[in-house]
Amino acid sequence: MRNLDVTTLRSFVAVAQSGGVTRAAGFLNLTQSAVSMQIKRLEEMLDQQLLDRTGRGVSLTPAGAQLLSYAQKIVELNDEVYTRLTDQSWEGEVTLGVPSDIVYPVIPQVLSRMARNHPRVKVQLVSSFTRVLKAQFARGEIDVILTTETGVEPGGESLLEVPLRWIGAPDGQAWRQRPLRIAFARTCGFRGEAMRRLDAAGLNWELAVDSDSDTTIDATVSADLAITARLEGHFADYMVPIDGPGLPELGTQFINLYIGTGQPAYVQALCADIRQSMTAF
C-alpha cells in the first residue's frame, strides 16, 4: 500500500504548526497518545523520522520539513473537495476584533480554516487595543472581539489566564537602568498596570517613547532603549522575557471572548474554532 492517510497527515500538520503533540491533541480533540500513535504510524510507513524529540518540544527533521508542504496541500485539497461536495449553505460576513499583541500565532490559522471550510463566509479582521475594540463592540460595529483584561465583564467568556511578562532586547541592558525606561502605547491596556506595579515597588521610571503605534514600541524595545510588557508566548522573536532582579511581578491577564447577540451559525463556528485553538495554544 502506497496510500497516505489524510487523518494521519492532518495530525502531523497540527503537530508541526503547534510545535508539540499536546497542543495538537487539544486542537484535534484527540488524546495525546492517539496523536503520537498516528505520527509513529506515519514514520513507519515512510521509513523516515519526521520529528526531532531530543530538545524541548518537537521540531521537524529534514524529512519532516519536506513532508510538511505536501501534507498541507493534501489536507487542504481534501477539505476543499469535502466542502464543495457537501451542502454548506453558510454565507455572510463577520467582523472579528483582536488586540494586535494576541493576533499571532492562533488567529491566522483560524482565518485560514474558516476560508477553506466556509468559503462563502467573509471574515474582516480588525486589530486594535482592547479598550477601542470594546467601545466598537458596544456600538455594534464589531460582531466578535477578543480582549486582554485583568478580569471579565458580564457577557464575556474567559478563554485563558496568561502571565504578563517584562520583555526587552536579547542580551539587553535597558532593564538595569535607573530610572527604568519603559515603552507603552498610549492606549495599551498593560500600561496602567505596569506603572502601578512599578510605583508600588518604589522603582523610579520614565517613559522612553510616547506613541500610539505598537511598531514604534517594538522598535524602541528591540533597540534596547526601553522595556515593555507583553503576554507570555505572544511577543516577537526579536524580544525576550526579562527575569532580572528588582522588577516587580506583573500578575496575569485574561484573554476573553465577547460575542454579539443573535449571531448566525457561521459566527458560532468561528468562535468555537477560536476557543479550541486558544486553549490548545
C-alpha positions in Angstrom: 0.0 0.0 0.0 1.4 3.4 -1.0 -1.6 5.5 0.1 -1.1 8.2 2.7 -3.9 8.5 5.3 -5.4 12.1 5.4 -6.2 11.8 9.1 -2.6 10.9 9.9 -1.3 13.7 7.8 -3.7 16.1 9.5 -2.2 15.1 12.9 1.3 15.6 11.5 0.4 19.1 10.2 -1.2 20.0 13.5 1.9 18.9 15.5 4.2 20.8 13.1 2.2 24.0 13.3 1.6 24.0 17.0 5.1 22.8 18.0 4.0 20.0 20.2 1.9 16.8 20.4 0.0 18.1 23.4 -1.2 21.3 21.7 -2.0 19.4 18.5 -4.1 16.9 20.5 -6.1 19.7 22.1 -6.8 21.3 18.7 -7.7 18.0 17.1 -9.8 16.9 20.1 -7.8 13.7 20.4 -5.8 12.2 23.2 -2.0 12.8 23.2 -1.4 9.1 22.8 -3.7 8.9 19.8 -1.7 11.7 18.0 1.6 10.1 19.0 0.5 6.8 17.5 -0.6 8.4 14.3 2.8 10.1 13.9 4.6 6.8 14.7 2.5 5.0 12.1 3.3 7.7 9.5 7.0 7.4 10.3 6.9 3.6 10.0 5.1 3.8 6.7 7.6 6.2 5.2 10.6 4.7 7.0 11.7 8.2 8.0 12.0 10.0 11.3 9.8 13.1 10.9 10.1 14.7 14.3 13.1 15.6 16.4 12.2 14.9 20.0 15.6 15.5 21.6 15.0 19.1 22.8 12.2 20.9 24.4 9.0 20.3 22.5 9.4 18.9 19.0 10.9 20.1 15.8 10.9 18.8 12.2 13.7 16.7 10.8 14.7 17.4 7.2 12.4 14.7 6.1 9.6 16.1 8.2 10.1 19.6 6.7 9.9 18.1 3.2 6.8 16.2 4.0 5.0 19.2 5.6 4.4 21.2 2.4 3.0 18.1 0.7 0.9 17.2 3.8 -0.6 20.7 4.0 -1.6 20.6 0.3 -3.2 17.2 0.7 -5.2 18.1 3.8 -6.3 21.4 2.2 -7.4 19.7 -1.0 -9.3 17.1 0.9 -11.1 19.8 2.9 -11.8 21.8 -0.2 -13.3 18.8 -2.0 -15.4 17.9 1.0 -16.7 21.4 1.4 -17.7 21.8 -2.2 -19.4 18.5 -2.5 -21.4 18.8 0.7 -24.2 21.1 1.5 -22.7 24.2 3.0 -25.2 27.0 2.8 -23.4 29.4 5.2 -22.9 32.7 3.5 -22.4 36.1 5.1 -19.9 38.5 6.8 -18.5 38.7 10.3 -16.2 41.3 11.8 -13.7 40.0 14.3 -11.7 42.3 16.6 -8.4 41.1 18.1 -5.8 43.1 20.0 -2.6 43.2 18.0 -0.5 41.5 20.6 -2.5 38.3 20.5 -3.1 38.0 16.8 -0.2 35.6 16.4 0.0 32.6 16.2 -3.6 31.5 16.6 -5.7 33.9 14.6 -4.1 33.4 11.1 -4.7 29.6 11.5 -8.3 30.2 12.5 -8.9 32.6 9.5 -7.3 30.1 7.1 -9.5 27.2 8.3 -12.6 29.4 8.0 -11.8 30.5 4.5 -11.1 26.9 3.5 -14.1 25.3 5.2 -16.7 28.0 4.6 -15.5 29.9 1.5 -18.8 32.0 1.3 -18.2 33.5 4.7 -16.2 36.7 4.7 -14.2 37.4 7.9 -13.0 41.0 8.3 -10.2 41.3 10.9 -9.9 44.5 13.0 -6.8 44.9 15.1 -6.7 47.5 17.8 -6.3 47.9 21.6 -8.8 46.2 24.0 -10.5 49.5 25.1 -11.0 50.5 21.5 -12.4 47.1 20.5 -14.8 47.1 23.4 -16.1 50.5 22.5 -16.7 49.4 18.9 -18.3 46.2 20.1 -20.6 48.2 22.4 -21.7 50.3 19.4 -22.4 47.2 17.3 -19.6 47.9 14.9 -17.9 44.5 15.5 -19.6 41.1 15.9 -16.9 39.3 17.9 -14.0 40.5 19.9 -11.1 39.0 21.9 -9.7 41.1 24.7 -6.9 41.1 27.2 -8.1 42.2 30.7 -7.4 41.7 34.4 -10.9 40.2 34.7 -14.0 39.6 32.6 -17.1 41.8 32.3 -20.7 40.4 32.1 -21.3 38.7 28.8 -17.7 37.8 28.3 -16.1 34.4 28.4 -12.6 33.8 29.7 -10.6 31.5 27.5 -7.1 31.7 29.1 -5.3 33.3 32.0 -1.8 34.2 30.8 1.1 35.7 32.8 2.1 39.3 31.9 5.9 39.5 31.5 8.5 42.2 31.2 10.3 41.9 27.9 13.3 43.5 26.3 16.0 43.1 23.6 18.1 39.9 23.6 21.1 40.4 25.9 19.8 43.9 26.6 20.7 46.1 29.5 17.9 48.6 29.5 16.2 46.8 32.4 19.2 47.7 34.6 18.9 51.5 34.1 17.5 53.8 36.7 15.2 55.4 36.3 13.9 52.5 34.4 12.9 53.4 30.8 9.7 51.8 29.7 7.8 51.9 26.4 4.0 51.6 26.1 1.5 52.8 23.5 -0.9 55.5 24.9 -3.9 53.2 24.8 -2.2 49.9 25.7 -4.2 48.1 28.4 -1.0 46.9 30.1 0.4 50.4 30.6 -1.5 51.4 33.7 -1.0 48.1 35.5 2.8 48.2 34.8 3.1 51.7 36.1 1.1 50.9 39.3 3.3 47.9 39.9 6.5 49.9 39.5 5.2 52.7 41.8 4.2 50.1 44.4 7.7 48.6 44.2 9.2 52.1 44.7 11.1 51.9 41.4 11.7 55.1 39.6 10.7 55.0 35.9 10.3 57.2 32.9 8.6 56.8 29.5 11.1 56.3 26.8 8.6 56.9 24.0 5.1 58.3 23.7 3.3 56.8 20.7 0.0 55.2 19.6 2.0 52.7 17.5 3.0 49.2 18.6 5.6 49.2 15.8 7.3 52.2 17.4 7.2 50.5 20.8 8.7 47.3 19.3 11.5 49.3 17.6 12.4 51.1 20.8 12.5 47.8 22.8 14.4 45.8 20.2 17.0 48.6 20.1 17.5 48.1 23.9 16.3 51.7 24.6 13.5 50.5 27.0 11.5 47.5 28.2 7.8 46.9 27.9 5.2 44.2 28.9 3.6 41.5 26.8 1.7 38.3 27.4 3.8 35.2 27.7 4.1 33.5 24.4 2.7 36.4 22.5 5.8 38.5 21.6 8.1 38.6 18.6 11.2 36.6 18.2 13.4 39.7 18.5 12.3 40.3 22.1 12.8 38.1 25.1 11.3 37.8 28.6 13.3 39.5 31.4 13.8 37.7 34.7 16.2 40.3 36.2 16.0 41.1 40.0 14.3 44.2 41.1 11.5 44.2 38.5 8.0 43.7 40.1 5.8 40.8 39.0 3.0 41.9 36.6 0.4 39.3 37.5 -1.8 37.7 34.9 -4.2 38.8 32.2 -7.3 37.1 30.9 -7.9 36.5 27.2 -11.7 36.9 26.9 -14.2 36.4 24.2 -17.3 38.6 23.6 -20.0 37.6 21.1 -22.8 39.9 19.9 -26.3 38.7 20.5 -28.2 36.8 17.8 -25.2 35.8 15.7 -25.8 33.2 13.0 -24.4 29.7 13.0 -21.2 30.6 11.0 -20.2 33.1 13.6 -20.7 30.5 16.3 -18.5 28.1 14.3 -15.8 30.8 14.1 -16.0 31.3 17.9 -15.8 27.6 18.5 -12.6 27.4 16.5 -11.1 30.4 18.4 -12.0 28.7 21.7 -10.4 25.4 20.8 -7.3 27.0 19.2 -6.7 29.4 22.1 -7.0 26.8 24.8 -4.8 24.3 22.8 -2.1 27.0 22.4 
